[in-house]
Structures are given as structure tokens and as C-alpha cells.
């Protein structure tokens, strides 16, 4: 089903628009993996549609995030690593950004910016591009600094366009989409992937998917606006897997034990700690645990773990893969299970070590 959806989306994408940034699907290289791999990890735009301006950077946790533009690269990362890669606008392969020759300010339309930026593997190719389209040649450090300097003015422009797109997305969602309980999405790409894979709006072109994703993202922000989620320190790491929790607020869980608070990037890891606290906290016993909190999947509302309901075996994955997905009510859990091919709805007391172990198998 997912493959069919992607093929249809590719067809619609290239039937509708042939931009300079776009390439045929078979010519594009996607370095990031996972369910959202087709979309910019910062803004959700299609990486094939905006391939010639694509960048990729390895994150602290070892995963690679791919971006539709140097704008999104600069916006999403406070520090840019030396091994960042960029697509050669001529040859379409990835090269080290530090070795690239950037042309800034050409007449070719940019991606997420009014000040276009394209990269080339050789100075000769960059000069040929400048001769035809204008612009100034420079290295990556200068180009990314200009991108950072352009963020303020570019984001004003982008904000106006997104506002109009979200309004159109709202009309489309209300008229053509199947209304179901929705999660509070971590990103536009999460929302977009959900729309495509769940098929709640049928087969649409990429621009319409983007508009609906923008609407759902803003709608979910309003839904969660009055909810105070679990507050996770920026430097908090999951004691089970070592991942930074603040990167995955939708999945945050916590355990209070021995006067200390441990944070987790999902219920699965929280339960591993719960069953064997002494493996992660010195001389700890389960009787020393004074509180467990999980995050409601739809609203991020902190829930007492013992009162929540959990769905297993669904087609929705957390940062560590298969998860125990928490909900405030059994009805919400049942609806989610039916909507996302889940296997079971469990109360807290029904969660066993063997069930937790099976999630990693």
C-alpha cells in the first residue's frame, strides 16, 4: 500500500511541476531513512521536488537528516558539522559541502529563500552557471552564513505563504478527508507521511499534501496549546538507550525513583526500567518508584502510567521502533488500534516483560 501511494505521488508530482530544483525520482539519492525519508526533516517539503538544493547532515544520535535547502539546514541546526553534504546541482550526486563551490544570488529560483543558493563540485561548473544565470561564487562557510543571515526575512516570506497554504489545507481537509483522531505531530513531515500512508485524504498531488499537513500541524499545536507536557531537560538522556529525550517530546515518559527523575523516549524503554530498575539506577528497587508518567499520543497530556491504555503492534513507530502507545481512555486506544492496524489494547497491569521484549524482536 505504501509503495503504491509513493508511486502515485511521484506521478502527480512530476505531472504538475517541472522546476529547476526537481529531478526524476530515479535520479534522486535519499540519504535519510525511516518513514519520513521522502520529506525535508525541517519543513516537510518533497526532497525530490527540491533535490538540486538538498543538503544532508549526520545528527548527534548518528541518524542522517536530509534538508530541501541550505535554509532548512541552517534553521534546524545550531551547529553545522564539517561532514555535511550537498547535492551537486549539475551532476546530481552528493558531495562534501566544504569542498563545494556555491553560487549565491543567481536568477534561478531558490528553495525556501529569495536569495538562491546552488552548489557545484568544480569551479568551472560554478563559473558556467554564473555566466548563464548570474550570482557570486563562494565557499560553504560563507554560503551557510548568508543562509543564516537570510533566515529572518525568508521566514517572514515563508510564514505568509504557509498561512495561505494552511487555510487551503483546512478547506481540503474538511471537504475531502476522512476525519479521525489525530496525533500531535512532531513535524510537518510527520503529518505529511501520516496523510499519505493512512490515505485519509485519498490520492493527491504533493502540494495538496503539504497544505493539509500545514493545517494539521497548526491545528494540533492549537489542540495542545493549553496542555503542559512532560518537561524534559535538554540534556536528559534515556537511561536505557542513551538517546536525547528532548528531541522526541511526543514520546516522553518519566519515572521518579529514589529522589531522582529518569526520562525515557518511549513507554517501551520506561517499562524496561520499571521491570529491572537496578540495571539502570544503582541499588534501585521497584518499591522505590514513586511516580510514572507517560504522554498521551493525541494531546501530549501527562498521564499516570497506571491509568493509561496502551496500543501494541500498530503501524506507528516511536524513536526506538515498535512501541506501547499511550492514551487517556480505552475508547481512544481502541479507535487508534483500528485505524493503525494495532494488535492489542492493554492496561498498565497487562503489560508484561515478554510483551516488552517482543517489541524488540
ABEGO torsion letter per residue (X at the ends): XAAAAAAAAAAAAAAABBBAABBBAAABBBABBEAAAABBAAAGBBAAAAAAABBBBBBAAGBBBBBABAAAAAAABABBBAABBBBBAAAGBBBBAAABBBBBGBABBBBGBABBBBBBABAAAAAAAAAAAEEBBBBAAAAAAAAAAAAAAAAAAAAAAAAAAAAAAAAAAAAABBBBBBBBBABAAAAAAAAAAAGAAEBBBAAAAAAAAAAAAAAAAAAAAABBBBBBBAABBBAAAGBBAAABAAABBBBBBGGBBBBBAEAAAAAAAAABAAAABBGBBAAABABBBBBBAAAGBBBBAAABBBBBGBABBBAAEBBBBBBABAAAAAAAAAAAGBABBBBAAABBAAAAAAAAX
